[in-house]
Every structure is written in structure tokens, then in C-alpha cells.
Amino acid sequence: MEQRWASFDASIGQELFEATSDLILVTDPQGVILRTNRKAGRVLADAPTLGLPFWVRLGLPCDTLRGALDVCAAQVPRFTSEALQAAFAIRLVALGDGSAPGFLVLLSETTGPFLQRTELERQVKERAEALARSQKMLQTVFQGVGKGIILVDEDMEVIGSNQKACETFGIHPENIQGAHIRSLCDGPGQEAVLGMLDTIVENQVMSAEVTALYFDKSSFPAVFTVSLITVEGSRLWIIITEDISRQKEMEQQLKTGKVQTEEANIALRNVLKSIQLEQEEHSAKLSRRITGDLVPILHKIRSAPTAEVRNGYIDFLGELLASLTRGAGPQMDFALHRLSKTEMKICNFILAGFSTKEICATMNLAFDTVQTHRKNIRRKLGLSGSAGVSLHGYLNSRKVAVGA
């Protein structure tokens, strides 16, 4: 080994060997490291160096000297020191003439460019990850949105769709790919959609209500909303589809309800008009009765020659007033107004089915007193000579309104 070094020392100076900024490894003809300069010794101090093939120590992707020579001839391999966070470019120089006594392995530091490359690789990786996240998020939104989305290329064929669009048209995702946009709507709808695709420009949104077609060619109302984007010089249309069948049903129900409400309003107005006419007719009739019947009786009462005549007119007037209430709820019997309060109470008990004894006990009156009241009531109601008509039967048959 000393003879080899003497030969080497004769070809280059020791000062140049140590003064260079490069790391220098000296090997024998088989590529085994024999010596290093001090800088290489410091950089490679983390592991054994002398006695190892240089390609092994430097981690080259080969396992023979021939392979190492091929690697160094094809490219500039690099060695990275993890401890120093430094990178070195590897160059291989044969020593001597054709019968080389060995090789010089020169390692030139490229830390700056290496760090820049590392930083660039880190940024590229981060951007790739961010792009992957964005694509995943976009795909999630694309599939999760509540309306159908269809992507159409310049051939007017579907190149992408979300699950909602497939459900809207009842088409399997594999079958909707490549389908022409015309296959999704009827004739007039095709004209409307193709017209939008032909005239729309970027940053514009156009919509049209069309008759869309289900997979079995049954139709349903839908809204197609179109926008345009340009990707790598090619136009791409985004069509948002929405089935509005439910909306149409609700609109029809609203129209039907509106018609029914208007019909009910008309009927109500007719009823109110009829009631108003009846009220006007009743008022006119009442006015005629008052003018033709009541007023003349009042004049006769005023000019009656005796009290007996006057009382007769008053009785007739009472019956006439009572007749005006017939057909309008409980009838008013004018004769009842001649009764005293006690007699009215007794009439109520009689109408309720109380016997004379029960009335005596309830009102705390003597039997003879109640009997006298009953006679007076019959007389005032004009039943004195009608022995066959009971007081209870009279009150009940007349359905009179008896007040306390």
C-alpha cells in the first residue's frame, strides 16, 4: 500500500490534495478506498470509509466496479450527508494511463441547488396533495349536490355526470357516458338546449324549461341551466338539470284551489245578496204591516169612546204584534204579558211538569193561593170557559216564550 501511495504522491502535490474544497477519495484499481483528504474524513466520519468499495460507501445504485463506472458515465450521481444536510456531486477520475493504479473520487458540494431542489420537490408535493384534496372535495360536492349535473363536450356528448343526474333520467352511470344531449329531452326541448349551447358565452348562465325524457321515454318537466367553460382550448358545457314535476303539481293544486276559492266567494256573495234581498223584503213587509195595520189601531185607541172599547183595541193590537213574530224564533203570546211575576213563575213550573203541591212546596205558598193563581192565569189567557183544555197543554202546544 505504501508503494501505491508513493506513486500517487509523485503525480500530485500533498498541498493540493488537502487544500481543495472537494472531498477526495483515493481507491485502488478495484475501487476500494485507500485514503481520503481531511475534509472527506470529517464529512464521512459517521461511518467506516477506508477499505470499502467507493460505490458501497457512497450508496450508488450498483454492486460492482463495472456498474459504478457505468453509473458515473451515464449521469452525475449524488451523495447526501443526512448529518450535515449537505449534498455532493460525484465525479470519477482514473489515475495514470491505461493500466490505472486506481481512481480519484471527487465529491463537489451542491448543497444550495440541492436544497432548492428539495424545497421545490416539497412545494410540488404540497401542491399535489392540495390538488388531490381539492379534487376530492370537488368530487364530493359534485356527487352530493341536490341537483343533476351533466358535463357535455364539443360533440354534444355526455362525458361526466353526478349520481343525481343519473337518478333524474333513470340511467346507469355507465350508460349515460357518451349519450348525446338530444337523447335527454323531446324535440322542442332539444332545440332549446342546443340553442343555449350554441349561443352561450363564458361567464354567462342560461336556463330553459323543457320536457325531459326518462330512460323509458316517459316525459317529465325539467329546467336545464347551462354555463360554459374552456379547458385546454376546448369548450365544455355544464348543464344543471332539475325535475320540477312536484313544483308543477303544486302550481296546479294552487290554481285549482284558487278556482275553488273564487267559486266559493261567488256562492257566498250570492248567499249574502239573497239574505240582503230577504231582509229588504222583510223590512218592506214589516213597514207595510205597521203602516196598514198598527198605525190605524193606534188612532182608534186614541179616539176610543170608552175604556172597554180601548181595552179591546189594545188586546187586538197585542195579538197583531204577536203575529209579527211568527216564524222568527219563539212566538210571543201577548196574553202572557197580562200575568204578574208570580203568575209567570207558576206558568214556568206548570210548563216544566210540576204539580200544584210541588209548586206550593217550591214557592212556599198555600194550596188555595196557588189554586187562585191558576184560575186567574186561565182567565187572563182566555181559558175560563174551556174546561177540557189543561193549562200545561195550552202552554206546551203554543210553545210560547215564558219569562220570569
Secondary structure, DSSP 8 states (H G I E B T S, - for coil): -HHHHHHHHHHS-HHHHHH-SSEEEEE-TT-BEEEE-HHHHHHTTTS--TTSBHHHHTT-S-SSHHHHHHHHHHS--EEEETTTTEEEEEEEEEESSSS--EEEEEEEE-HHHHHHHHHHHHHHHHHHHHHHHHHHHHHHHHHHSSSEEEEE-TTSBEEEE-HHHHHHHT--HHHHTT-BGGGGB-HHHHHHHHHHHHH--TT-EEEEEEEEE-TTS-EEEEEEEEEEEEETTEEEEEEEEEE-HHHHHHHHHHHHHHHHHHHHHHHHHHHHHHHHHHHHHHHHHHHHHIIIIIHHHHHHHHT-SSHHHHHHHHHHHHHHHHHTTTTSSSB--GGGGGS-HHHHHHHHHHHTT--HHHHHHHHT--HHHHHHHHHHHHHHTT-TT-TTS-HHHHHHHHTB----
